[in-house]
Amino acid sequence: MVGPKAYIHLDRLIHNYRVIQDQIGGSPMMCVVKANGYGHGSVECSNALLKEGCTFLAVFTFDEAMELRDAGIQTDIMIFSRMQKDFLEDATENNITLNLSGVNDIALLEEFEKKYGTCPKFHLKVDTGMNRLGIPFKNAGEVLQKISANPRLNCTGIYSHYATADEGDLSYAEWQLEQFKLVLSLADKMGIQFKYRHFSNSGTVINMPHTSYDIVRVGILLYGAFPSDEVPTDMDIKPVMEFRGPIVSIRRVKAGTKVSYGGVWESEKDTTIAVVQTGFADGFPRAWYEGGYVTFKGKPYPIAGRICMDQFMVDFGDDRAEIGDEVLLFGENGKDSLHMEEIAQQINSTPYVLSTGIHGRTERVYLP
Ligand SMILES: Cc1ncc(COP(=O)(O)O)c(C=O)c1O
């Protein structure tokens, strides 16, 4: 079908997995495949990672976890969203690890355990400074006490999440780590043992690799992008997604021709304008038209005018392109290379936003 295509290089996903494994000294990894594998396809990416030895996956919603189970994936899966009463039974049946992240969640589990004599696995999330989900630091003691008092509650892990691990200044992340250590030592004093203690994400893999604990949660690095422009970028990761759009129309225009909405772009000389069938509804960022470009056969070509919902135009100058040719929107292949990080920096966005924005009409093509 004509339209945008995301070529997913599974060999690069595996390459990245190995590079990260080296960086964290072989620690087990919880591979984060939420939001459809950051736009790369959660089932396909999970299957490739499982073959490589990954034993724990993480998603955000319960439905995302069930999508993996329905695809036959048996390994441990954790969900990061807030625990809800209505999925406790299915979570138990399907061996899905839940996120205990609010003080009242423990009552839900106690009630469930009393009624059914069983309890879904869960990890206790402590808020050490992100101020999103998580048991506030001041309430950690009371929740730990309840866990310690009822061994039938199936607490298999404890974790927290960094707010600034991908920044140049790591002082806040180090403070969060100190808070986490205090909670761990409190749990230790109460005699609670966790199978999994985890805190690290991609930023930490780069900036604080010595703080791995029992398992390392990794998302964006697996997909071959750096979490921010403040981290060192010397890890040899490769972009897994190659996002391409097809040329569907080509015309020669005179100097002074206005192109696209608002007529804000005007050709300086006679030139060739190609229409690419990909737009902001496909996740191609609208803000990228200012200074933005695509690459084709190793050469950059400027975007001409505003990106529309379904299409945009490219100024090919006097070069040749044919209808049906696919230009590279981001990613890497052969001579063409344009990393998401460059676009993100230019338009004040992040690779997380760009990659998860690829959905809907885009066809994913998996390359082994
Ligand atoms: C709780 C949690 N852990 C880990 C990750 C993975 O983060 P990253 O993609 O930066 O590795 C995320 C992603 O947002 C998250 O929400």
Ligand as a Chemical Component Dictionary entry (heavy atoms), coordinates in Angstrom:
data_LIG
# 
_chem_comp.id                   LIG 
_chem_comp.type                 NON-POLYMER 
_chem_comp.pdbx_formal_charge   0 
_chem_comp.three_letter_code    LIG 
# 
loop_
_chem_comp_atom.comp_id 
_chem_comp_atom.atom_id 
_chem_comp_atom.alt_atom_id 
_chem_comp_atom.type_symbol 
_chem_comp_atom.charge 
_chem_comp_atom.model_Cartn_x 
_chem_comp_atom.model_Cartn_y 
_chem_comp_atom.model_Cartn_z 
_chem_comp_atom.pdbx_ordinal 
LIG C1 C1 C 0 8.657  3.589 35.180 1  
LIG C2 C2 C 0 9.512  3.627 33.958 2  
LIG N1 N1 N 0 10.638 2.914 33.931 3  
LIG C3 C3 C 0 11.446 2.895 32.861 4  
LIG C4 C4 C 0 11.145 3.621 31.730 5  
LIG C5 C5 C 0 12.084 3.568 30.549 6  
LIG O1 O1 O 0 12.699 4.808 30.382 7  
LIG P1 P1 P 0 13.744 5.010 29.196 8  
LIG O2 O2 O 0 12.996 4.895 27.936 9  
LIG O3 O3 O 0 14.253 6.389 29.457 10 
LIG O4 O4 O 0 14.772 3.949 29.353 11 
LIG C6 C6 C 0 9.988  4.402 31.716 12 
LIG C7 C7 C 0 9.684  5.206 30.531 13 
LIG O5 O5 O 0 9.040  6.207 30.501 14 
LIG C8 C8 C 0 9.142  4.405 32.856 15 
LIG O6 O6 O 0 8.010  5.111 32.878 16 
# 
loop_
_chem_comp_bond.comp_id 
_chem_comp_bond.atom_id_1 
_chem_comp_bond.atom_id_2 
_chem_comp_bond.value_order 
_chem_comp_bond.pdbx_ordinal 
LIG C1 C2 SING 1  
LIG C2 N1 SING 2  
LIG C2 C8 DOUB 3  
LIG N1 C3 DOUB 4  
LIG C3 C4 SING 5  
LIG C4 C5 SING 6  
LIG C4 C6 DOUB 7  
LIG C5 O1 SING 8  
LIG O1 P1 SING 9  
LIG P1 O2 DOUB 10 
LIG P1 O3 SING 11 
LIG P1 O4 SING 12 
LIG C6 C7 SING 13 
LIG C6 C8 SING 14 
LIG C7 O5 DOUB 15 
LIG C8 O6 SING 16 
# 
